[in-house]
Amino acid sequence: METTDNAVIDVRGLTCTYGDFTAVRDLDLTVRRGELFALLGTNGAGKTTTMETLEGHRAADAGRVRVLGMDPVADRARLRPRLGIMLQESGFAGDLTVRETVDLWASLTTNPRRTDDALERLGLADRAGTRVVQLSGGQRRRLDLILATLNNPEVLFLDEPSAGLDPESREAAWRFVADLKAGGTTVVLTTHYLEEAEALADHVAIMHEGRVATEGSVSDVVGTAPAAIEFTTVGLAGADLDRELRTVVDPVSLRITADRVRLDVADLQSSLGRLLRWADQHGHRLERLNASEASLSEIFTRVSHSSNRLEDAS
Ligand SMILES: Nc1ncnc2c1ncn2[C@@H]1O[C@H](COP(=O)(O)OP(=O)(O)OP(=O)(O)O)[C@@H](O)[C@H]1O
């Protein structure tokens, strides 16, 4: 039986250890049917360990993991045909050609997808006769993606699918994954490309030191951080300007360096409106004015500079 809320993956209190090192600690995750869930995080945050547990490649040391309502380790034989898995390192035989590899994989799969279209779309059609060992790293990555999706999986796990791909191949891989999602496949991916998460993900979770530090839609996650307004002032003095801006805008923080001002604000639209009205009324000129919402990359940087130690103490 599947869990509530259309969850195809439900993880509660997952803990994974290597010896006395805890790589994943008390992690909760919910992935809903048909969504693309991006697991982000610093190197060593625990993404691959979490993915391996979801894929049934390693058992949880504590906690409960359900994929399509099943235990990925205990129910592996029943679950595996419904999953697509692309690992960081592929382990298939390099002596076969691309075509032979795809055919071999397809022969082991019930109802495999047609592959010519996938080879074409991922730029491997003209490599069909090439031995896998002779492929470049990026070409192997694209072959891995095809093999992981041959069985039309209900849930597809992609561990850094676009690592090492050139920009054009990355775009092709993104379109390929987006089309699978449009066809109803639930996708969980890890990536270090934040623009990949921004382009594809319905839900992002940023992991740090074995835990999810923040999660939600990209706009939810980005919305948790203040926006920034920057400008250069002409003829306004430091202390007076500081006082006045705090009254006008009520910023989260304010920094004035020489004549450059940076305001971090909770509500960009209303703060900007108040600032511009104030400048108009007093005839102030705001030069090189720049206003921007926080980016995923800023959130990522904040998370990676934070520490779990405080939480551990609580
Ligand atoms: N086999 C292992 N033995 C001991 N420690 C391990 C082992 N595999 C991973 N770790 C440690 O567990 C932590 C989490 O590793 P994991 O590979 O899950 O992180 P990650 O988020 O996928 O990192 P990356 O982005 O670098 O791939 C790291 O500190 C890593 O050194």
Ligand as a Chemical Component Dictionary entry (heavy atoms), coordinates in Angstrom:
data_LIG
# 
_chem_comp.id                   LIG 
_chem_comp.type                 NON-POLYMER 
_chem_comp.pdbx_formal_charge   0 
_chem_comp.three_letter_code    LIG 
# 
loop_
_chem_comp_atom.comp_id 
_chem_comp_atom.atom_id 
_chem_comp_atom.alt_atom_id 
_chem_comp_atom.type_symbol 
_chem_comp_atom.charge 
_chem_comp_atom.model_Cartn_x 
_chem_comp_atom.model_Cartn_y 
_chem_comp_atom.model_Cartn_z 
_chem_comp_atom.pdbx_ordinal 
LIG N1  N1  N 0 32.224 3.851  1.939  1  
LIG C1  C1  C 0 32.392 4.861  2.776  2  
LIG N2  N2  N 0 33.125 4.765  3.886  3  
LIG C2  C2  C 0 33.280 5.778  4.746  4  
LIG N3  N3  N 0 32.740 7.002  4.569  5  
LIG C3  C3  C 0 31.995 7.185  3.474  6  
LIG C4  C4  C 0 31.779 6.136  2.516  7  
LIG N4  N4  N 0 30.990 6.629  1.520  8  
LIG C5  C5  C 0 30.733 7.912  1.851  9  
LIG N5  N5  N 0 31.323 8.236  3.011  10 
LIG C6  C6  C 0 31.261 9.537  3.688  11 
LIG O1  O1  O 0 29.905 9.860  3.935  12 
LIG C7  C7  C 0 29.672 11.228 3.700  13 
LIG C8  C8  C 0 28.531 11.377 2.704  14 
LIG O2  O2  O 0 28.983 10.902 1.441  15 
LIG P1  P1  P 0 28.041 10.948 0.150  16 
LIG O3  O3  O 0 28.808 10.310 -0.957 17 
LIG O4  O4  O 0 26.709 10.404 0.499  18 
LIG O5  O5  O 0 27.935 12.522 -0.057 19 
LIG P2  P2  P 0 27.420 13.335 -1.343 20 
LIG O6  O6  O 0 26.518 14.369 -0.813 21 
LIG O7  O7  O 0 26.885 12.415 -2.362 22 
LIG O8  O8  O 0 28.775 13.978 -1.844 23 
LIG P3  P3  P 0 29.251 14.397 -3.328 24 
LIG O9  O9  O 0 28.503 15.619 -3.683 25 
LIG O10 O10 O 0 30.710 14.707 -3.095 26 
LIG O11 O11 O 0 29.017 13.232 -4.244 27 
LIG C9  C9  C 0 30.977 11.838 3.229  28 
LIG O12 O12 O 0 31.586 12.478 4.319  29 
LIG C10 C10 C 0 31.779 10.647 2.787  30 
LIG O13 O13 O 0 33.165 10.848 3.007  31 
# 
loop_
_chem_comp_bond.comp_id 
_chem_comp_bond.atom_id_1 
_chem_comp_bond.atom_id_2 
_chem_comp_bond.value_order 
_chem_comp_bond.pdbx_ordinal 
LIG N1  C1  SING 1  
LIG C1  N2  SING 2  
LIG C1  C4  DOUB 3  
LIG N2  C2  DOUB 4  
LIG C2  N3  SING 5  
LIG N3  C3  DOUB 6  
LIG C3  C4  SING 7  
LIG C3  N5  SING 8  
LIG C4  N4  SING 9  
LIG N4  C5  DOUB 10 
LIG C5  N5  SING 11 
LIG N5  C6  SING 12 
LIG C6  O1  SING 13 
LIG C6  C10 SING 14 
LIG O1  C7  SING 15 
LIG C7  C8  SING 16 
LIG C7  C9  SING 17 
LIG C8  O2  SING 18 
LIG O2  P1  SING 19 
LIG P1  O3  DOUB 20 
LIG P1  O4  SING 21 
LIG P1  O5  SING 22 
LIG O5  P2  SING 23 
LIG P2  O6  DOUB 24 
LIG P2  O7  SING 25 
LIG P2  O8  SING 26 
LIG O8  P3  SING 27 
LIG P3  O9  DOUB 28 
LIG P3  O10 SING 29 
LIG P3  O11 SING 30 
LIG C9  O12 SING 31 
LIG C9  C10 SING 32 
LIG C10 O13 SING 33 
# 
